Amino acid sequence: MSIVEIEVKDLKAILGGGGKLIDVREVDEYTAGHIPSAINIPLSAISADFESFRSEADVYIVCRSGGRSMQACEFLVDRDIVNVVNVAGGTLAWQASGNEVNLGEQP
């Protein structure tokens, strides 16, 4: 099964509608700047917490540039969690598009 991807230009509207966004970067990367409303679950912790990704709605996965989020999506799809969407370009693309990031631990 192929992984669905979304561009950051389309993500903003989805998040405005209440979409769920998971940032899979490590905690120090997340606190240095993340997309508003993103919840941090580091890639290294997903294997122990993958059931929290089960949802009826799509779950958007982001990292720095798209590589780790794709790994997370592949891991989850292999466990029959098929409603995951990779954010192409990641947080770097979000910032490059002129969008702001939140600092600290709060989504």
C-alpha positions as CSV (number, residue, x, y, z in Angstrom):
1,M,0.0,0.0,0.0
2,S,1.4,3.4,-0.9
3,I,1.5,6.2,1.6
4,V,-0.7,9.3,1.0
5,E,1.1,12.6,1.1
6,I,0.0,16.2,1.5
7,E,1.8,19.5,0.8
8,V,2.1,22.0,3.5
9,K,0.1,24.5,1.5
10,D,-2.9,22.2,2.0
11,L,-2.2,21.4,5.6
12,K,-3.1,24.8,7.0
13,A,-6.7,24.5,6.0
14,I,-6.9,20.9,7.3
15,L,-5.5,22.0,10.7
16,G,-8.0,24.9,10.8
17,G,-10.8,22.3,10.5
18,G,-9.5,20.4,13.5
19,G,-7.2,17.8,11.8
20,K,-4.8,15.8,14.0
21,L,-1.1,16.5,13.5
22,I,1.7,14.3,15.0
23,D,5.3,15.6,15.0
24,V,7.7,12.6,15.2
25,R,10.9,14.5,15.8
26,E,12.7,14.2,19.1
27,V,11.6,16.4,22.0
28,D,14.5,18.9,21.6
29,E,13.7,19.4,17.9
30,Y,10.0,19.8,18.7
31,T,10.5,22.4,21.4
32,A,12.8,24.4,19.2
33,G,9.9,25.0,16.8
34,H,6.9,23.1,15.7
35,I,3.7,23.6,13.6
36,P,0.9,24.9,15.9
37,S,-1.4,22.2,17.2
38,A,1.2,19.4,16.5
39,I,1.4,16.8,19.2
40,N,4.9,15.3,19.8
41,I,5.3,11.5,19.7
42,P,9.0,10.9,18.7
43,L,9.7,8.3,16.1
44,S,11.7,6.4,18.7
45,A,8.5,6.0,20.8
46,I,6.0,5.0,18.1
47,S,6.5,1.3,18.5
48,A,5.4,1.5,22.1
49,D,2.5,3.9,21.4
50,F,1.2,3.1,17.9
51,E,-2.3,2.3,19.0
52,S,-2.8,6.0,19.8
53,F,-2.6,6.6,16.0
54,R,-5.8,4.7,15.4
55,S,-8.6,7.1,14.5
56,E,-11.6,7.3,12.2
57,A,-10.2,10.6,10.8
58,D,-6.9,11.0,9.0
59,V,-3.8,11.6,11.1
60,Y,-1.2,13.8,9.6
61,I,2.5,13.0,10.4
62,V,5.3,15.5,10.2
63,C,9.0,15.7,10.9
64,R,11.8,18.1,9.9
65,S,11.7,17.4,6.1
66,G,9.6,14.4,5.5
67,G,11.9,11.4,5.9
68,R,11.1,10.3,9.4
69,S,7.4,11.0,9.0
70,M,7.4,8.7,6.0
71,Q,9.1,6.0,8.1
72,A,6.5,6.5,10.8
73,C,3.7,6.2,8.2
74,E,5.2,3.0,6.8
75,F,5.5,1.5,10.3
76,L,1.9,2.4,11.1
77,V,0.5,1.1,7.7
78,D,2.4,-2.2,8.4
79,R,0.3,-2.4,11.5
80,D,-3.0,-1.8,9.7
81,I,-3.3,1.8,10.6
82,V,-4.0,3.1,7.2
83,N,-5.4,6.6,7.9
84,V,-2.0,8.2,8.1
85,V,-0.9,11.0,5.8
86,N,2.7,12.1,5.4
87,V,3.4,15.9,5.3
88,A,5.8,16.3,2.4
89,G,8.7,18.7,3.1
90,G,7.9,18.7,6.8
91,T,8.4,21.6,9.2
92,L,11.1,23.1,7.0
93,A,8.6,23.5,4.1
94,W,6.0,24.9,6.6
95,Q,8.4,27.6,7.6
96,A,9.7,28.2,4.1
97,S,6.0,28.9,3.1
98,G,6.0,31.8,5.6
99,N,4.0,30.0,8.4
100,E,4.9,30.5,12.0
101,V,5.9,27.8,14.5
102,N,5.3,27.4,18.2
103,L,8.2,27.2,20.6
104,G,8.2,25.0,23.7
105,E,6.3,21.9,24.7
106,Q,2.7,23.1,24.2
107,P,1.1,22.2,20.9
